[in-house]
Amino acid sequence: MIQYKLNSNNQAIGIKIQNWSVPKFPAKSVMDGKFCKLT
């Protein structure tokens, strides 16, 4: 699974990792250029 976050330049970063304690962004929102937090 690839999970997304924003880096310091507000760019979508996809990292393959199992457990993340940071906000995750769905791939569709990344493709649309709209970043929505998964709750």
C-alpha positions as protocol buffer text, in pm:
chain_id: "A"
residue {
  index: 1
  type: MET
  ca { x: 0 y: 0 z: 0 }
}
residue {
  index: 2
  type: ILE
  ca { x: 122 y: 348 z: -83 }
}
residue {
  index: 3
  type: GLN
  ca { x: 33 y: 624 z: 158 }
}
residue {
  index: 4
  type: TYR
  ca { x: 60 y: 992 z: 78 }
}
residue {
  index: 5
  type: LYS
  ca { x: 160 y: 1302 z: 271 }
}
residue {
  index: 6
  type: LEU
  ca { x: 268 y: 1655 z: 183 }
}
residue {
  index: 7
  type: ASN
  ca { x: 632 y: 1755 z: 204 }
}
residue {
  index: 8
  type: SER
  ca { x: 755 y: 2105 z: 287 }
}
residue {
  index: 9
  type: ASN
  ca { x: 686 y: 2213 z: -71 }
}
residue {
  index: 10
  type: ASN
  ca { x: 323 y: 2094 z: -54 }
}
residue {
  index: 11
  type: GLN
  ca { x: 397 y: 1813 z: -297 }
}
residue {
  index: 12
  type: ALA
  ca { x: 241 y: 1470 z: -266 }
}
residue {
  index: 13
  type: ILE
  ca { x: 485 y: 1210 z: -142 }
}
residue {
  index: 14
  type: GLY
  ca { x: 395 y: 843 z: -174 }
}
residue {
  index: 15
  type: ILE
  ca { x: 581 y: 609 z: 58 }
}
residue {
  index: 16
  type: LYS
  ca { x: 536 y: 236 z: 92 }
}
residue {
  index: 17
  type: ILE
  ca { x: 508 y: 180 z: 465 }
}
residue {
  index: 18
  type: GLN
  ca { x: 274 y: -17 z: 686 }
}
residue {
  index: 19
  type: ASN
  ca { x: 226 y: 205 z: 989 }
}
residue {
  index: 20
  type: TRP
  ca { x: 220 y: 583 z: 973 }
}
residue {
  index: 21
  type: SER
  ca { x: 128 y: 827 z: 1247 }
}
residue {
  index: 22
  type: VAL
  ca { x: 89 y: 1117 z: 1005 }
}
residue {
  index: 23
  type: PRO
  ca { x: -209 y: 1225 z: 791 }
}
residue {
  index: 24
  type: LYS
  ca { x: -265 y: 1009 z: 484 }
}
residue {
  index: 25
  type: PHE
  ca { x: -391 y: 1124 z: 148 }
}
residue {
  index: 26
  type: PRO
  ca { x: -595 y: 911 z: -92 }
}
residue {
  index: 27
  type: ALA
  ca { x: -444 y: 862 z: -436 }
}
residue {
  index: 28
  type: LYS
  ca { x: -749 y: 1010 z: -611 }
}
residue {
  index: 29
  type: SER
  ca { x: -714 y: 1337 z: -423 }
}
residue {
  index: 30
  type: VAL
  ca { x: -344 y: 1346 z: -505 }
}
residue {
  index: 31
  type: MET
  ca { x: -421 y: 1296 z: -874 }
}
residue {
  index: 32
  type: ASP
  ca { x: -684 y: 1569 z: -859 }
}
residue {
  index: 33
  type: GLY
  ca { x: -438 y: 1801 z: -690 }
}
residue {
  index: 34
  type: LYS
  ca { x: -668 y: 1824 z: -388 }
}
residue {
  index: 35
  type: PHE
  ca { x: -536 y: 1691 z: -62 }
}
residue {
  index: 36
  type: CYS
  ca { x: -798 y: 1560 z: 177 }
}
residue {
  index: 37
  type: LYS
  ca { x: -711 y: 1417 z: 515 }
}
residue {
  index: 38
  type: LEU
  ca { x: -832 y: 1065 z: 580 }
}
residue {
  index: 39
  type: THR
  ca { x: -1010 y: 1051 z: 913 }
}
